[in-house]
Structure formats: C-alpha cells, structure tokens
Amino acid sequence: MASNVATLGVSSAHAAIYFRKARQLCEGAVTEFDDERYDATLILAIHAGISATDAVCIGVGTRKNKESHDRAADLLEEVGSEERDRV
C-alpha cells in the first residue's frame, strides 16, 4: 500500500535510537514541568511524541515521516492499520 505521507526508509535497528530519544525528551519535559517552565514542557513533550511515533513506525514498518511534524500521527495511524490488516 502506498503511503499518503512522504516517508524515508530506515533500518528497523534504528527504532531503539528513536525510542531512547523519546524517553530522554519525556524525562526533560517532566523536569521542566516541575520547574514550572511550561513552554519548554510542551515543546519537549511534543518532540517526545514525535520520536516515539518514529520508533514505532521504524520498528514496524521500517520507515519514518520525512514531512512536517504534524504528519507523524498520520503515519502512525497508517502503519497501525497495515499491521492490523496483517493479523
């Protein structure tokens, strides 16, 4: 199935790298929240979500979004639908 989102092929071995990045960004968001720096919290949380999405899409579909950040959720939905169809 052709993707509706422009993607970049990536080895599934890179999924762990993106997951570690997501975790690091999430931990940073918690720290910023505790220090009442809410703009930084939001930015870090958004990027944590994008990195986590990349980790899943790479791990399952060996591709990541190469468009703007707002298409990350679209690719995650697309990859999830493809996996559901395989089961």
C-alpha positions in Angstrom: 0.0 0.0 0.0 1.4 3.4 -1.0 1.7 5.9 1.9 -0.2 9.1 2.0 2.7 10.6 3.9 6.2 11.1 2.5 8.5 8.6 4.2 12.1 7.7 4.4 13.2 4.1 4.6 15.1 3.4 7.8 16.6 0.1 9.2 14.5 -1.3 11.9 17.6 -1.4 14.1 17.2 2.4 14.4 13.9 2.1 16.3 15.7 1.8 19.6 17.6 5.0 19.0 14.3 6.9 18.4 12.8 5.4 21.5 15.7 6.4 23.7 15.4 9.9 22.3 11.7 9.9 23.1 12.3 8.8 26.6 15.0 11.4 27.1 12.7 14.2 25.8 9.9 12.9 28.1 12.2 13.0 31.1 13.2 16.5 30.2 9.6 17.5 30.0 8.9 16.3 33.5 11.9 18.2 34.8 10.7 21.4 33.1 7.2 20.9 34.4 8.5 20.5 37.9 10.4 23.8 37.5 7.2 25.5 36.1 8.7 26.1 32.7 5.5 25.2 30.8 6.5 26.3 27.3 9.6 24.1 27.4 7.5 21.3 28.9 5.1 21.4 25.9 7.9 21.6 23.3 9.7 18.6 24.8 6.5 16.6 25.2 5.6 17.2 21.6 9.0 16.1 20.4 8.9 13.1 22.7 5.7 12.0 21.0 7.2 12.5 17.5 10.3 10.5 18.4 8.1 7.7 19.9 6.0 7.7 16.7 9.2 7.4 14.7 10.3 4.5 16.9 7.1 2.6 16.3 6.9 3.3 12.6 10.5 2.3 12.1 10.2 -0.8 14.2 7.1 -2.0 12.5 7.3 -0.5 9.0 11.0 0.5 8.7 10.0 4.0 7.6 9.7 7.4 9.2 8.0 10.6 8.4 10.1 13.0 6.4 7.5 15.7 6.1 6.5 18.2 8.8 5.9 17.1 12.4 2.1 17.3 12.1 2.2 14.3 9.7 3.8 12.0 12.3 0.4 11.0 13.7 -0.9 10.3 10.2 1.9 7.9 9.5 1.4 6.2 12.9 -2.2 5.6 12.1 -1.3 4.3 8.6 1.3 1.9 9.9 -1.1 0.7 12.6 -3.8 0.0 10.1 -1.4 -2.0 7.9 -0.3 -4.1 10.9 -4.0 -4.8 11.9 -4.6 -6.0 8.3 -1.7 -8.5 8.6 -3.1 -10.1 11.7 
